[in-house]
Amino acid sequence: MNVSTDNDEGTPRLGFFTDTSVCIGCKACEVACKEWNLVPEDGLDFTGMSFDNTGGLGADSWRHVAFVEQREPLGHQETGLGRKDTVDLGMPSFELPGASAAPEDRGEFRWLMSSDVCKHCTHAACVDVCPTGALFHTEFDTVVVQEDICNGCGYCIPACPYGVIDRREDDGRVWKCTLCYDRIGDGLEPACAKACPTDSIQFGDLDELRERAAQRLENLHEEGVSSARLYGDDPEDGVGGNGAFFLLLDEPEVYGLPPDPVVTTRDLPSMWRHAGVAAATMLAGVAATFLGGRR
């Protein structure tokens, strides 16, 4: 069922669909994001544990390409799936590493790569808790921080169920992906999607992206990639669906994503109601004690 994501003004909701099955880990998106948005360099530390030198999303990393090494076949598909008969072009060739090893000595191996970003939630807890209005939903239903209004209170940091938002150390304000609000306002593609050489990051009308993602998922399942799944595309999930959703080749936890995210301000109305009832009960008790004492 196609759920319309147009806002009240009739403007189509815009967002990202990231197909991790075609991500090559080139990090062009990270570079393009930093260059266009003037995001400061953040260390790019070599951890010795992975080619991932960003580590995670933060105030100075609005895009993060994750590298996940696994000893298992790519997508759990059958060996050689989808490969056509090759044509001899007369070019020099060599044996693939490990090709001559016995099956019991040859381990399966794959790299999962995924460009992570702010999810631009439908029900954004960061917007709910911001006391100054610095965080707001744009006309495209993306979530943006107005840095000149942010007072650095940090309430939005624990409110985000994905751990996306963070403070910048030099000024104390919070920063995150804006989905290139300045570019899309002029009809341009966000810098990261523009720079992606494999179209792993796709930008556009969210309804159209969801249809495209569903078709891509169906194709992968038909090809035997049984582990493929969509993440963040469901408008009925705990955050009302994401403006940036993903096609994954394993469980969300493998990519460092929460399996069942819930907007952290979901229970605030009932909490305030309970607090009001408790306060009224306490005042009634104090009043009864006071009046009883006067007798």
Contacts in CASP RR format, 6 or more apart in sequence:
PFRMAT RR
TARGET T0000
AUTHOR 0000-0000-0000
METHOD contacts of the structure
MODEL  1
MNVSTDNDEGTPRLGFFTDTSVCIGCKACEVACKEWNLVPEDGLDFTGMS
FDNTGGLGADSWRHVAFVEQREPLGHQETGLGRKDTVDLGMPSFELPGAS
AAPEDRGEFRWLMSSDVCKHCTHAACVDVCPTGALFHTEFDTVVVQEDIC
NGCGYCIPACPYGVIDRREDDGRVWKCTLCYDRIGDGLEPACAKACPTDS
IQFGDLDELRERAAQRLENLHEEGVSSARLYGDDPEDGVGGNGAFFLLLD
EPEVYGLPPDPVVTTRDLPSMWRHAGVAAATMLAGVAATFLGGRR
2 207 0 8 1.000
2 210 0 8 1.000
2 211 0 8 1.000
3 207 0 8 1.000
3 235 0 8 1.000
4 207 0 8 1.000
5 12 0 8 1.000
5 13 0 8 1.000
5 141 0 8 1.000
5 206 0 8 1.000
5 207 0 8 1.000
5 235 0 8 1.000
6 12 0 8 1.000
6 13 0 8 1.000
7 13 0 8 1.000
7 139 0 8 1.000
7 140 0 8 1.000
7 141 0 8 1.000
9 139 0 8 1.000
11 139 0 8 1.000
11 140 0 8 1.000
12 140 0 8 1.000
12 204 0 8 1.000
12 205 0 8 1.000
12 206 0 8 1.000
12 207 0 8 1.000
13 140 0 8 1.000
13 141 0 8 1.000
13 205 0 8 1.000
13 206 0 8 1.000
13 207 0 8 1.000
13 243 0 8 1.000
14 140 0 8 1.000
14 141 0 8 1.000
14 142 0 8 1.000
14 179 0 8 1.000
14 184 0 8 1.000
14 203 0 8 1.000
14 204 0 8 1.000
14 205 0 8 1.000
14 206 0 8 1.000
15 120 0 8 1.000
15 140 0 8 1.000
15 142 0 8 1.000
15 179 0 8 1.000
15 203 0 8 1.000
15 204 0 8 1.000
15 206 0 8 1.000
15 209 0 8 1.000
15 243 0 8 1.000
15 244 0 8 1.000
16 117 0 8 1.000
16 120 0 8 1.000
16 179 0 8 1.000
16 190 0 8 1.000
16 193 0 8 1.000
16 201 0 8 1.000
16 202 0 8 1.000
16 203 0 8 1.000
16 209 0 8 1.000
16 243 0 8 1.000
16 244 0 8 1.000
16 245 0 8 1.000
17 201 0 8 1.000
17 202 0 8 1.000
17 209 0 8 1.000
17 210 0 8 1.000
17 212 0 8 1.000
17 213 0 8 1.000
17 244 0 8 1.000
17 245 0 8 1.000
17 246 0 8 1.000
17 247 0 8 1.000
18 114 0 8 1.000
18 115 0 8 1.000
18 117 0 8 1.000
18 200 0 8 1.000
18 201 0 8 1.000
18 202 0 8 1.000
18 244 0 8 1.000
18 245 0 8 1.000
18 246 0 8 1.000
18 247 0 8 1.000
19 199 0 8 1.000
19 200 0 8 1.000
19 202 0 8 1.000
19 213 0 8 1.000
19 216 0 8 1.000
19 246 0 8 1.000
19 247 0 8 1.000
20 112 0 8 1.000
20 113 0 8 1.000
20 114 0 8 1.000
20 115 0 8 1.000
20 200 0 8 1.000
20 246 0 8 1.000
20 247 0 8 1.000
20 248 0 8 1.000
20 249 0 8 1.000
20 255 0 8 1.000
21 216 0 8 1.000
21 220 0 8 1.000
21 225 0 8 1.000
21 228 0 8 1.000
21 247 0 8 1.000
21 249 0 8 1.000
22 198 0 8 1.000
22 199 0 8 1.000
22 200 0 8 1.000
23 65 0 8 1.000
23 113 0 8 1.000
23 114 0 8 1.000
23 115 0 8 1.000
23 198 0 8 1.000
23 200 0 8 1.000
24 113 0 8 1.000
24 197 0 8 1.000
24 198 0 8 1.000
24 200 0 8 1.000
25 65 0 8 1.000
25 67 0 8 1.000
25 113 0 8 1.000
25 115 0 8 1.000
26 65 0 8 1.000
26 197 0 8 1.000
27 54 0 8 1.000
27 65 0 8 1.000
28 192 0 8 1.000
28 195 0 8 1.000
28 196 0 8 1.000
28 197 0 8 1.000
29 63 0 8 1.000
29 65 0 8 1.000
29 115 0 8 1.000
29 191 0 8 1.000
29 192 0 8 1.000
29 193 0 8 1.000
29 195 0 8 1.000
29 196 0 8 1.000
29 201 0 8 1.000
30 54 0 8 1.000
30 61 0 8 1.000
30 63 0 8 1.000
30 64 0 8 1.000
30 65 0 8 1.000
30 115 0 8 1.000
30 192 0 8 1.000
31 195 0 8 1.000
32 191 0 8 1.000
32 192 0 8 1.000
32 194 0 8 1.000
32 195 0 8 1.000
33 39 0 8 1.000
33 62 0 8 1.000
33 63 0 8 1.000
33 177 0 8 1.000
33 191 0 8 1.000
33 192 0 8 1.000
34 40 0 8 1.000
34 41 0 8 1.000
34 62 0 8 1.000
35 191 0 8 1.000
36 180 0 8 1.000
36 183 0 8 1.000
36 191 0 8 1.000
37 62 0 8 1.000
37 178 0 8 1.000
37 180 0 8 1.000
37 191 0 8 1.000
39 60 0 8 1.000
39 61 0 8 1.000
39 62 0 8 1.000
39 175 0 8 1.000
40 60 0 8 1.000
40 168 0 8 1.000
41 60 0 8 1.000
42 54 0 8 1.000
42 58 0 8 1.000
42 60 0 8 1.000
42 61 0 8 1.000
44 53 0 8 1.000
44 54 0 8 1.000
45 53 0 8 1.000
46 53 0 8 1.000
47 53 0 8 1.000
47 55 0 8 1.000
50 67 0 8 1.000
50 69 0 8 1.000
51 67 0 8 1.000
52 64 0 8 1.000
52 65 0 8 1.000
52 66 0 8 1.000
52 67 0 8 1.000
54 61 0 8 1.000
54 64 0 8 1.000
54 65 0 8 1.000
55 61 0 8 1.000
55 64 0 8 1.000
56 64 0 8 1.000
56 66 0 8 1.000
56 116 0 8 1.000
57 63 0 8 1.000
57 64 0 8 1.000
57 116 0 8 1.000
57 117 0 8 1.000
57 118 0 8 1.000
57 163 0 8 1.000
57 164 0 8 1.000
57 166 0 8 1.000
57 176 0 8 1.000
58 64 0 8 1.000
58 164 0 8 1.000
58 165 0 8 1.000
58 166 0 8 1.000
58 175 0 8 1.000
58 176 0 8 1.000
59 165 0 8 1.000
59 166 0 8 1.000
59 167 0 8 1.000
59 168 0 8 1.000
59 169 0 8 1.000
59 174 0 8 1.000
59 175 0 8 1.000
59 176 0 8 1.000
60 168 0 8 1.000
60 175 0 8 1.000
62 117 0 8 1.000
62 118 0 8 1.000
62 175 0 8 1.000
62 176 0 8 1.000
62 177 0 8 1.000
63 115 0 8 1.000
63 116 0 8 1.000
63 117 0 8 1.000
63 177 0 8 1.000
63 192 0 8 1.000
64 115 0 8 1.000
64 116 0 8 1.000
64 117 0 8 1.000
65 113 0 8 1.000
65 114 0 8 1.000
65 115 0 8 1.000
65 116 0 8 1.000
66 112 0 8 1.000
66 113 0 8 1.000
66 114 0 8 1.000
66 115 0 8 1.000
66 116 0 8 1.000
66 255 0 8 1.000
66 256 0 8 1.000
67 111 0 8 1.000
67 112 0 8 1.000
67 113 0 8 1.000
68 111 0 8 1.000
68 112 0 8 1.000
68 113 0 8 1.000
68 114 0 8 1.000
68 250 0 8 1.000
68 254 0 8 1.000
68 255 0 8 1.000
69 109 0 8 1.000
69 110 0 8 1.000
69 111 0 8 1.000
70 109 0 8 1.000
70 110 0 8 1.000
70 111 0 8 1.000
70 112 0 8 1.000
70 250 0 8 1.000
70 254 0 8 1.000
71 107 0 8 1.000
71 108 0 8 1.000
71 109 0 8 1.000
72 108 0 8 1.000
72 109 0 8 1.000
72 110 0 8 1.000
73 79 0 8 1.000
73 108 0 8 1.000
73 110 0 8 1.000
74 110 0 8 1.000
74 225 0 8 1.000
74 249 0 8 1.000
75 110 0 8 1.000
75 224 0 8 1.000
75 225 0 8 1.000
75 226 0 8 1.000
75 227 0 8 1.000
75 228 0 8 1.000
75 249 0 8 1.000
75 250 0 8 1.000
76 224 0 8 1.000
76 225 0 8 1.000
76 226 0 8 1.000
76 227 0 8 1.000
77 223 0 8 1.000
77 224 0 8 1.000
77 225 0 8 1.000
77 226 0 8 1.000
78 224 0 8 1.000
81 223 0 8 1.000
81 224 0 8 1.000
82 223 0 8 1.000
98 106 0 8 1.000
112 249 0 8 1.000
112 250 0 8 1.000
112 254 0 8 1.000
112 255 0 8 1.000
114 246 0 8 1.000
114 248 0 8 1.000
114 255 0 8 1.000
115 192 0 8 1.000
115 196 0 8 1.000
115 200 0 8 1.000
115 201 0 8 1.000
116 255 0 8 1.000
116 257 0 8 1.000
117 164 0 8 1.000
117 177 0 8 1.000
117 192 0 8 1.000
117 244 0 8 1.000
118 143 0 8 1.000
118 162 0 8 1.000
118 164 0 8 1.000
118 165 0 8 1.000
118 176 0 8 1.000
118 177 0 8 1.000
118 179 0 8 1.000
118 244 0 8 1.000
119 162 0 8 1.000
119 164 0 8 1.000
119 232 0 8 1.000
119 239 0 8 1.000
119 242 0 8 1.000
119 243 0 8 1.000
119 244 0 8 1.000
119 245 0 8 1.000
120 141 0 8 1.000
120 142 0 8 1.000
120 143 0 8 1.000
120 177 0 8 1.000
120 179 0 8 1.000
120 242 0 8 1.000
120 243 0 8 1.000
120 244 0 8 1.000
121 143 0 8 1.000
121 161 0 8 1.000
121 239 0 8 1.000
121 240 0 8 1.000
121 241 0 8 1.000
121 242 0 8 1.000
121 243 0 8 1.000
121 263 0 8 1.000
122 141 0 8 1.000
122 235 0 8 1.000
122 239 0 8 1.000
122 240 0 8 1.000
122 241 0 8 1.000
122 242 0 8 1.000
122 243 0 8 1.000
123 238 0 8 1.000
123 239 0 8 1.000
123 240 0 8 1.000
123 263 0 8 1.000
123 265 0 8 1.000
123 266 0 8 1.000
124 135 0 8 1.000
124 137 0 8 1.000
124 143 0 8 1.000
124 239 0 8 1.000
124 263 0 8 1.000
125 156 0 8 1.000
125 159 0 8 1.000
125 160 0 8 1.000
125 161 0 8 1.000
125 263 0 8 1.000
125 264 0 8 1.000
125 265 0 8 1.000
126 135 0 8 1.000
126 143 0 8 1.000
126 156 0 8 1.000
126 159 0 8 1.000
126 160 0 8 1.000
126 165 0 8 1.000
127 133 0 8 1.000
127 135 0 8 1.000
127 136 0 8 1.000
127 137 0 8 1.000
127 143 0 8 1.000
128 159 0 8 1.000
128 263 0 8 1.000
128 265 0 8 1.000
128 268 0 8 1.000
129 155 0 8 1.000
129 156 0 8 1.000
129 159 0 8 1.000
129 265 0 8 1.000
130 155 0 8 1.000
130 156 0 8 1.000
131 151 0 8 1.000
131 153 0 8 1.000
131 155 0 8 1.000
132 149 0 8 1.000
132 150 0 8 1.000
132 151 0 8 1.000
132 153 0 8 1.000
133 146 0 8 1.000
133 149 0 8 1.000
134 145 0 8 1.000
134 146 0 8 1.000
134 147 0 8 1.000
134 149 0 8 1.000
134 150 0 8 1.000
134 151 0 8 1.000
134 174 0 8 1.000
135 143 0 8 1.000
135 144 0 8 1.000
135 145 0 8 1.000
135 146 0 8 1.000
135 150 0 8 1.000
135 156 0 8 1.000
136 143 0 8 1.000
136 144 0 8 1.000
136 146 0 8 1.000
137 143 0 8 1.000
138 144 0 8 1.000
138 181 0 8 1.000
140 179 0 8 1.000
140 181 0 8 1.000
140 184 0 8 1.000
140 185 0 8 1.000
141 206 0 8 1.000
141 243 0 8 1.000
142 178 0 8 1.000
142 179 0 8 1.000
142 181 0 8 1.000
142 184 0 8 1.000
142 243 0 8 1.000
144 178 0 8 1.000
144 179 0 8 1.000
144 181 0 8 1.000
145 165 0 8 1.000
145 173 0 8 1.000
145 174 0 8 1.000
145 175 0 8 1.000
145 176 0 8 1.000
145 178 0 8 1.000
147 173 0 8 1.000
147 175 0 8 1.000
150 173 0 8 1.000
150 174 0 8 1.000
151 173 0 8 1.000
152 167 0 8 1.000
152 172 0 8 1.000
152 173 0 8 1.000
152 174 0 8 1.000
154 167 0 8 1.000
154 174 0 8 1.000
156 165 0 8 1.000
156 174 0 8 1.000
157 163 0 8 1.000
157 165 0 8 1.000
157 166 0 8 1.000
157 167 0 8 1.000
157 174 0 8 1.000
158 264 0 8 1.000
159 264 0 8 1.000
159 265 0 8 1.000
160 264 0 8 1.000
161 239 0 8 1.000
161 258 0 8 1.000
161 261 0 8 1.000
161 262 0 8 1.000
161 263 0 8 1.000
161 264 0 8 1.000
162 257 0 8 1.000
162 258 0 8 1.000
162 261 0 8 1.000
164 176 0 8 1.000
164 177 0 8 1.000
165 174 0 8 1.000
165 175 0 8 1.000
165 176 0 8 1.000
166 174 0 8 1.000
166 175 0 8 1.000
166 176 0 8 1.000
167 173 0 8 1.000
167 174 0 8 1.000
167 175 0 8 1.000
168 174 0 8 1.000
168 175 0 8 1.000
179 190 0 8 1.000
179 244 0 8 1.000
180 188 0 8 1.000
180 189 0 8 1.000
180 190 0 8 1.000
180 191 0 8 1.000
180 192 0 8 1.000
183 189 0 8 1.000
183 190 0 8 1.000
183 191 0 8 1.000
184 190 0 8 1.000
184 203 0 8 1.000
188 194 0 8 1.000
189 203 0 8 1.000
190 203 0 8 1.000
192 201 0 8 1.000
193 201 0 8 1.000
193 202 0 8 1.000
193 203 0 8 1.000
202 209 0 8 1.000
202 212 0 8 1.000
206 243 0 8 1.000
209 245 0 8 1.000
210 233 0 8 1.000
210 245 0 8 1.000
213 230 0 8 1.000
213 233 0 8 1.000
213 245 0 8 1.000
213 247 0 8 1.000
214 230 0 8 1.000
216 247 0 8 1.000
217 228 0 8 1.000
217 229 0 8 1.000
217 230 0 8 1.000
217 247 0 8 1.000
220 228 0 8 1.000
220 247 0 8 1.000
221 228 0 8 1.000
225 249 0 8 1.000
227 249 0 8 1.000
227 250 0 8 1.000
228 247 0 8 1.000
228 248 0 8 1.000
228 249 0 8 1.000
229 247 0 8 1.000
229 248 0 8 1.000
230 245 0 8 1.000
230 246 0 8 1.000
230 247 0 8 1.000
230 248 0 8 1.000
231 245 0 8 1.000
231 246 0 8 1.000
231 247 0 8 1.000
231 248 0 8 1.000
231 252 0 8 1.000
231 257 0 8 1.000
232 239 0 8 1.000
232 241 0 8 1.000
232 242 0 8 1.000
232 245 0 8 1.000
232 246 0 8 1.000
233 241 0 8 1.000
233 242 0 8 1.000
233 245 0 8 1.000
234 240 0 8 1.000
234 241 0 8 1.000
235 241 0 8 1.000
237 260 0 8 1.000
237 261 0 8 1.000
238 260 0 8 1.000
238 261 0 8 1.000
238 262 0 8 1.000
238 263 0 8 1.000
238 266 0 8 1.000
239 261 0 8 1.000
239 262 0 8 1.000
239 263 0 8 1.000
240 263 0 8 1.000
246 255 0 8 1.000
246 257 0 8 1.000
248 254 0 8 1.000
248 255 0 8 1.000
248 257 0 8 1.000
251 259 0 8 1.000
252 258 0 8 1.000
252 259 0 8 1.000
253 259 0 8 1.000
END
